[in-house]
Amino acid sequence: MDDLTRKHCIPCEQGGEPMPAHLAQTMLQRVKGWTLAEGKRLRQDLVMKDFAEAVRFIGEIARVADAEDHHPDLHLTGYRKLTIELTTHAVGGLTENDFILAAKIDTLPRQVK
């Protein structure tokens, strides 16, 4: 099986088709710690060590997301609860890009509670 971290996100066309649900379920096995939210988003909930670590980690995610030109929704609440959500807005659902970025985020160092 190919390593998602070696791939790069590709631009998606507006109106393209999202990945079928059965393929999303299969791909989900390749990104541990992520869940499917409403079948249209990948989601990971983390409790970071503290606020500073959460903000540092967000910066690392931003760096990778910019390099891939594929950007997640990031929600920091309660000063250290971080939720990361990935979807391909142009198609209204999941594409391989979401799984590629999830895999790359998983390689980033983090300090969780």
N, CA, C and O atoms as a DFTB+ gen file, in Angstrom:
452 C
 N C O
     1  1       0.847      -1.178       0.000
     2  2       0.000       0.000       0.000
     3  2       0.895       1.245       0.000
     4  3       1.897       1.291       0.714
     5  1       0.540       2.230      -0.784
     6  2       1.362       3.432      -0.874
     7  2       1.250       4.259       0.402
     8  3       0.235       4.229       1.098
     9  1       2.312       4.992       0.688
    10  2       2.390       5.826       1.883
    11  2       1.776       7.188       1.574
    12  3       2.276       7.918       0.718
    13  1       0.701       7.526       2.265
    14  2       0.015       8.802       2.021
    15  2       0.923      10.001       2.267
    16  3       0.744      11.041       1.633
    17  1       1.889       9.884       3.167
    18  2       2.756      11.025       3.473
    19  2       3.704      11.359       2.319
    20  3       4.298      12.437       2.300
    21  1       3.848      10.455       1.370
    22  2       4.714      10.715       0.211
    23  2       3.946      11.349      -0.955
    24  3       4.539      11.768      -1.950
    25  1       2.635      11.410      -0.816
    26  2       1.805      12.005      -1.862
    27  2       1.612      13.487      -1.599
    28  3       1.924      13.984      -0.516
    29  1       1.096      14.187      -2.596
    30  2       0.787      15.607      -2.463
    31  2      -0.650      15.851      -2.887
    32  3      -1.178      15.191      -3.782
    33  1      -1.266      16.812      -2.224
    34  2      -2.632      17.183      -2.568
    35  2      -2.671      17.772      -3.971
    36  3      -1.755      18.482      -4.387
    37  1      -3.737      17.470      -4.690
    38  2      -3.900      18.007      -6.035
    39  2      -5.120      18.927      -6.055
    40  3      -6.086      18.690      -5.330
    41  1      -5.081      19.966      -6.875
    42  2      -6.238      20.877      -6.937
    43  2      -7.496      20.133      -7.360
    44  3      -7.455      19.263      -8.230
    45  1      -8.609      20.485      -6.736
    46  2      -9.896      19.863      -7.059
    47  2     -10.765      20.852      -7.822
    48  3     -10.735      22.057      -7.572
    49  1     -11.519      20.326      -8.734
    50  2     -12.432      21.146      -9.516
    51  2     -13.741      21.336      -8.770
    52  3     -14.265      20.402      -8.163
    53  1     -14.262      22.551      -8.822
    54  2     -15.581      22.825      -8.259
    55  2     -16.588      21.911      -8.944
    56  3     -16.577      21.780     -10.168
    57  1     -17.451      21.283      -8.166
    58  2     -18.459      20.407      -8.744
    59  2     -17.996      18.985      -8.971
    60  3     -18.753      18.163      -9.486
    61  1     -16.740      18.676      -8.590
    62  2     -16.273      17.300      -8.700
    63  2     -17.022      16.412      -7.716
    64  3     -17.835      16.895      -6.928
    65  1     -16.753      15.141      -7.762
    66  2     -17.459      14.184      -6.920
    67  2     -16.639      13.833      -5.687
    68  3     -15.436      13.594      -5.788
    69  1     -17.285      13.800      -4.517
    70  2     -16.581      13.317      -3.332
    71  2     -16.386      11.811      -3.405
    72  3     -17.042      11.122      -4.186
    73  1     -15.490      11.321      -2.592
    74  2     -15.194       9.903      -2.515
    75  2     -16.423       9.136      -2.008
    76  3     -17.105       9.605      -1.097
    77  1     -16.709       7.972      -2.581
    78  2     -17.835       7.163      -2.093
    79  2     -17.607       6.736      -0.635
    80  3     -16.464       6.591      -0.199
    81  1     -18.682       6.539       0.103
    82  2     -18.613       6.215       1.533
    83  2     -17.782       4.960       1.805
    84  3     -17.016       4.927       2.767
    85  1     -17.925       3.929       0.969
    86  2     -17.171       2.697       1.218
    87  2     -15.670       2.919       1.074
    88  3     -14.886       2.314       1.806
    89  1     -15.261       3.775       0.146
    90  2     -13.837       4.076      -0.019
    91  2     -13.337       4.926       1.145
    92  3     -12.214       4.734       1.609
    93  1     -14.153       5.857       1.618
    94  2     -13.773       6.672       2.781
    95  2     -13.550       5.774       3.993
    96  3     -12.602       5.988       4.749
    97  1     -14.401       4.779       4.191
    98  2     -14.237       3.836       5.303
    99  2     -12.925       3.059       5.177
   100  3     -12.233       2.835       6.170
   101  1     -12.592       2.656       3.969
   102  2     -11.339       1.940       3.734
   103  2     -10.141       2.850       3.994
   104  3      -9.177       2.448       4.644
   105  1     -10.207       4.067       3.486
   106  2      -9.105       5.021       3.666
   107  2      -8.931       5.391       5.142
   108  3      -7.813       5.650       5.586
   109  1     -10.015       5.416       5.891
   110  2      -9.968       5.773       7.307
   111  2      -9.028       4.852       8.080
   112  3      -8.420       5.274       9.063
   113  1      -8.905       3.615       7.650
   114  2      -8.007       2.664       8.306
   115  2      -6.547       3.067       8.172
   116  3      -5.698       2.591       8.926
   117  1      -6.250       3.939       7.219
   118  2      -4.871       4.359       6.968
   119  2      -4.461       5.578       7.792
   120  3      -3.288       5.953       7.800
   121  1      -5.418       6.199       8.483
   122  2      -5.119       7.369       9.316
   123  2      -5.687       7.115      10.719
   124  3      -6.842       7.437      10.999
   125  1      -4.883       6.550      11.568
   126  2      -5.311       6.168      12.915
   127  2      -5.620       7.412      13.741
   128  3      -4.946       8.436      13.630
   129  1      -6.653       7.299      14.572
   130  2      -7.011       8.398      15.454
   131  2      -7.965       9.405      14.843
   132  3      -8.345      10.374      15.500
   133  1      -8.358       9.190      13.594
   134  2      -9.309      10.064      12.915
   135  2     -10.650       9.341      12.839
   136  3     -10.705       8.112      12.821
   137  1     -11.723      10.116      12.793
   138  2     -13.060       9.557      12.638
   139  2     -13.751      10.248      11.469
   140  3     -13.339      11.322      11.030
   141  1     -14.799       9.616      10.977
   142  2     -15.633      10.246       9.956
   143  2     -16.744      11.002      10.655
   144  3     -17.430      10.450      11.515
   145  1     -16.924      12.250      10.295
   146  2     -17.991      13.081      10.849
   147  2     -19.014      13.319       9.750
   148  3     -18.717      13.948       8.735
   149  1     -20.214      12.814       9.961
   150  2     -21.310      12.968       9.016
   151  2     -20.962      12.445       7.627
   152  3     -21.603      12.812       6.642
   153  1     -19.952      11.592       7.550
   154  2     -19.552      11.002       6.280
   155  2     -18.907      11.972       5.307
   156  3     -18.570      11.591       4.186
   157  1     -18.728      13.236       5.724
   158  2     -18.195      14.259       4.818
   159  2     -16.914      14.904       5.313
   160  3     -16.288      15.684       4.595
   161  1     -16.517      14.579       6.552
   162  2     -15.327      15.210       7.122
   163  2     -14.519      14.188       7.903
   164  3     -15.066      13.259       8.498
   165  1     -13.214      14.376       7.888
   166  2     -12.338      13.660       8.808
   167  2     -12.195      14.530      10.039
   168  3     -12.091      15.752       9.928
   169  1     -12.188      13.914      11.214
   170  2     -12.114      14.689      12.451
   171  2     -11.163      14.006      13.422
   172  3     -11.139      12.783      13.554
   173  1     -10.376      14.846      14.102
   174  2      -9.529      14.361      15.183
   175  2      -9.661      15.332      16.344
   176  3      -9.514      16.543      16.178
   177  1      -9.941      14.786      17.522
   178  2     -10.054      15.581      18.746
   179  2      -8.851      15.283      19.620
   180  3      -8.544      14.124      19.900
   181  1      -8.170      16.339      20.047
   182  2      -6.976      16.203      20.877
   183  2      -7.106      17.074      22.116
   184  3      -7.703      18.149      22.067
   185  1      -6.551      16.612      23.217
   186  2      -6.386      17.460      24.395
   187  2      -4.886      17.681      24.518
   188  3      -4.130      16.773      24.863
   189  1      -4.480      18.904      24.228
   190  2      -3.063      19.240      24.208
   191  2      -2.538      19.437      25.632
   192  3      -3.316      19.595      26.572
   193  1      -1.233      19.427      25.777
   194  2      -0.590      19.596      27.091
   195  2      -1.028      20.903      27.750
   196  3      -1.356      20.932      28.936
   197  1      -1.029      21.980      26.969
   198  2      -1.427      23.292      27.477
   199  2      -1.702      24.208      26.279
   200  3      -1.577      23.798      25.125
   201  1      -2.072      25.436      26.573
   202  2      -2.426      26.397      25.529
   203  2      -1.256      26.641      24.573
   204  3      -1.435      26.636      23.356
   205  1      -0.075      26.850      25.119
   206  2       1.091      27.133      24.276
   207  2       1.368      25.982      23.310
   208  3       1.695      26.221      22.147
   209  1       1.245      24.758      23.768
   210  2       1.466      23.596      22.899
   211  2       0.395      23.516      21.825
   212  3       0.687      23.166      20.681
   213  1      -0.848      23.839      22.183
   214  2      -1.926      23.828      21.197
   215  2      -1.652      24.839      20.091
   216  3      -1.807      24.530      18.909
   217  1      -1.248      26.040      20.471
   218  2      -0.970      27.088      19.482
   219  2       0.251      26.714      18.634
   220  3       0.253      26.940      17.424
   221  1       1.273      26.154      19.251
   222  2       2.465      25.730      18.499
   223  2       2.076      24.671      17.467
   224  3       2.503      24.728      16.314
   225  1       1.259      23.702      17.897
   226  2       0.840      22.624      17.000
   227  2      -0.009      23.165      15.855
   228  3       0.133      22.719      14.717
   229  1      -0.876      24.106      16.140
   230  2      -1.663      24.746      15.085
   231  2      -0.735      25.388      14.052
   232  3      -0.986      25.300      12.850
   233  1       0.329      26.028      14.518
   234  2       1.301      26.621      13.597
   235  2       1.958      25.581      12.702
   236  3       2.177      25.826      11.516
   237  1       2.273      24.420      13.270
   238  2       2.862      23.336      12.475
   239  2       1.868      22.807      11.443
   240  3       2.234      22.537      10.299
   241  1       0.616      22.662      11.854
   242  2      -0.423      22.229      10.916
   243  2      -0.557      23.244       9.788
   244  3      -0.671      22.867       8.622
   245  1      -0.542      24.529      10.130
   246  2      -0.670      25.591       9.126
   247  2       0.460      25.525       8.105
   248  3       0.236      25.719       6.910
   249  1       1.662      25.252       8.573
   250  2       2.823      25.161       7.673
   251  2       2.624      24.038       6.655
   252  3       2.844      24.235       5.460
   253  1       2.211      22.873       7.124
   254  2       1.996      21.726       6.229
   255  2       0.811      21.988       5.303
   256  3       0.873      21.691       4.110
   257  1      -0.266      22.545       5.853
   258  2      -1.458      22.826       5.050
   259  2      -1.157      23.813       3.930
   260  3      -1.617      23.636       2.802
   261  1      -0.389      24.848       4.235
   262  2      -0.014      25.810       3.196
   263  2       0.829      25.152       2.113
   264  3       0.643      25.424       0.927
   265  1       1.753      24.290       2.515
   266  2       2.607      23.602       1.540
   267  2       1.768      22.713       0.614
   268  3       2.095      22.564      -0.563
   269  1       0.707      22.133       1.134
   270  2      -0.163      21.259       0.339
   271  2      -1.308      22.026      -0.327
   272  3      -2.018      21.470      -1.165
   273  1      -1.490      23.285       0.037
   274  2      -2.603      24.115      -0.447
   275  2      -3.947      23.419      -0.202
   276  3      -4.832      23.396      -1.057
   277  1      -4.056      22.856       0.998
   278  2      -5.289      22.177       1.424
   279  2      -5.420      22.457       2.917
   280  3      -4.577      22.024       3.703
   281  1      -6.451      23.166       3.309
   282  2      -6.498      23.746       4.649
   283  2      -7.622      23.175       5.501
   284  3      -8.774      23.125       5.071
   285  1      -7.278      22.741       6.721
   286  2      -8.289      22.193       7.625
   287  2      -9.012      23.295       8.388
   288  3      -8.566      24.442       8.431
   289  1     -10.126      22.924       8.982
   290  2     -10.770      23.780       9.974
   291  2     -10.164      23.396      11.313
   292  3     -10.098      22.215      11.654
   293  1      -9.722      24.386      12.067
   294  2      -9.094      24.159      13.369
   295  2      -9.907      24.873      14.431
   296  3     -10.215      26.057      14.295
   297  1     -10.254      24.151      15.491
   298  2     -11.065      24.711      16.569
   299  2     -10.327      24.500      17.886
   300  3     -10.116      23.361      18.302
   301  1      -9.934      25.583      18.541
   302  2      -9.280      25.507      19.843
   303  2     -10.248      26.049      20.881
   304  3     -10.624      27.221      20.842
   305  1     -10.647      25.196      21.801
   306  2     -11.587      25.596      22.853
   307  2     -11.041      25.137      24.197
   308  3     -10.195      24.246      24.268
   309  1     -11.540      25.765      25.267
   310  2     -11.119      25.355      26.596
   311  2      -9.618      25.411      26.774
   312  3      -9.069      24.642      27.563
   313  1      -8.960      26.264      26.092
   314  2      -7.531      26.587      26.076
   315  2      -6.603      25.475      25.621
   316  3      -5.434      25.745      25.343
   317  1      -7.073      24.233      25.531
   318  2      -6.184      23.176      25.051
   319  2      -6.882      22.048      24.308
   320  3      -6.244      21.064      23.936
   321  1      -8.194      22.181      24.086
   322  2      -8.931      21.166      23.342
   323  2      -8.936      21.558      21.875
   324  3      -9.549      22.553      21.488
   325  1      -8.250      20.774      21.070
   326  2      -8.090      21.081      19.646
   327  2      -8.846      20.064      18.812
   328  3      -8.659      18.857      18.967
   329  1      -9.695      20.555      17.931
   330  2     -10.387      19.712      16.961
   331  2      -9.894      20.098      15.574
   332  3      -9.870      21.274      15.211
   333  1      -9.505      19.095      14.813
   334  2      -9.054      19.275      13.436
   335  2     -10.095      18.621      12.538
   336  3     -10.433      17.453      12.734
   337  1     -10.601      19.353      11.566
   338  2     -11.558      18.796      10.612
   339  2     -11.068      19.036       9.191
   340  3     -10.647      20.136       8.833
   341  1     -11.135      17.990       8.405
   342  2     -10.715      18.034       7.010
   343  2     -11.868      17.649       6.101
   344  3     -12.561      16.661       6.342
   345  1     -12.066      18.432       5.063
   346  2     -13.026      18.127       4.011
   347  2     -12.573      18.888       2.772
   348  3     -11.807      19.846       2.875
   349  1     -13.032      18.476       1.632
   350  2     -12.723      19.190       0.398
   351  2     -13.962      19.986       0.020
   352  3     -14.912      19.455      -0.556
   353  1     -13.933      21.264       0.353
   354  2     -15.098      22.128       0.168
   355  2     -15.561      22.171      -1.288
   356  3     -16.759      22.262      -1.556
   357  1     -14.618      22.105      -2.228
   358  2     -14.966      22.221      -3.644
   359  2     -15.879      21.099      -4.112
   360  3     -16.639      21.275      -5.064
   361  1     -15.812      19.942      -3.450
   362  2     -16.658      18.815      -3.862
   363  2     -17.723      18.475      -2.820
   364  3     -18.552      17.594      -3.045
   365  1     -17.703      19.162      -1.696
   366  2     -18.710      18.918      -0.671
   367  2     -18.555      17.596       0.047
   368  3     -19.544      16.989       0.459
   369  1     -17.332      17.148       0.199
   370  2     -17.086      15.876       0.880
   371  2     -15.615      15.542       0.900
   372  3     -14.765      16.423       0.771
   373  1     -15.317      14.281       1.061
   374  2     -13.936      13.823       1.200
   375  2     -13.305      13.466      -0.141
   376  3     -13.962      12.948      -1.044
   377  1     -12.017      13.757      -0.241
   378  2     -11.188      13.324      -1.363
   379  2      -9.894      12.751      -0.782
   380  3      -9.656      12.835       0.422
   381  1      -9.087      12.186      -1.624
   382  2      -7.800      11.656      -1.161
   383  2      -6.983      12.758      -0.492
   384  3      -6.210      12.475       0.423
   385  1      -7.138      14.012      -0.931
   386  2      -6.394      15.120      -0.325
   387  2      -6.582      15.177       1.188
   388  3      -5.632      15.450       1.922
   389  1      -7.797      14.923       1.654
   390  2      -8.071      14.985       3.084
   391  2      -7.278      13.921       3.837
   392  3      -6.777      14.180       4.931
   393  1      -7.165      12.755       3.274
   394  2      -6.425      11.666       3.914
   395  2      -4.921      11.910       3.833
   396  3      -4.184      11.562       4.756
   397  1      -4.466      12.502       2.741
   398  2      -3.047      12.861       2.623
   399  2      -2.678      13.861       3.710
   400  3      -1.675      13.682       4.401
   401  1      -3.479      14.913       3.867
   402  2      -3.165      15.918       4.877
   403  2      -3.284      15.336       6.286
   404  3      -2.471      15.661       7.152
   405  1      -4.270      14.493       6.529
   406  2      -4.386      13.847       7.843
   407  2      -3.128      13.041       8.160
   408  3      -2.609      13.115       9.273
   409  1      -2.643      12.280       7.195
   410  2      -1.434      11.471       7.402
   411  2      -0.227      12.362       7.691
   412  3       0.606      12.026       8.533
   413  1      -0.131      13.483       7.003
   414  2       0.994      14.394       7.233
   415  2       0.886      15.077       8.595
   416  3       1.897      15.289       9.266
   417  1      -0.328      15.419       9.003
   418  2      -0.527      15.997      10.338
   419  2      -0.110      14.977      11.399
   420  3       0.464      15.346      12.424
   421  1      -0.392      13.719      11.159
   422  2      -0.037      12.676      12.124
   423  2       1.463      12.533      12.337
   424  3       1.889      12.002      13.362
   425  1       2.262      12.991      11.396
   426  2       3.721      12.882      11.557
   427  2       4.289      14.027      12.389
   428  3       5.449      13.974      12.795
   429  1       3.494      15.057      12.647
   430  2       3.981      16.226      13.382
   431  2       4.125      15.906      14.871
   432  3       3.264      15.241      15.449
   433  1       5.207      16.376      15.491
   434  2       5.367      16.151      16.935
   435  2       4.326      16.941      17.702
   436  3       3.995      18.069      17.337
   437  1       3.810      16.341      18.771
   438  2       2.790      16.996      19.585
   439  2       2.907      16.506      21.020
   440  3       3.367      15.396      21.288
   441  1       2.481      17.361      21.924
   442  2       2.424      16.980      23.333
   443  2       0.963      17.061      23.774
   444  3       0.370      18.137      23.859
   445  1       0.411      15.888      24.049
   446  2      -0.973      15.838      24.488
   447  2      -1.017      15.542      25.986
   448  3      -0.027      15.115      26.580
   449  1      -2.169      15.776      26.571
   450  2      -2.333      15.511      28.003
   451  2      -2.283      14.044      28.280
   452  3      -2.403      13.629      29.433
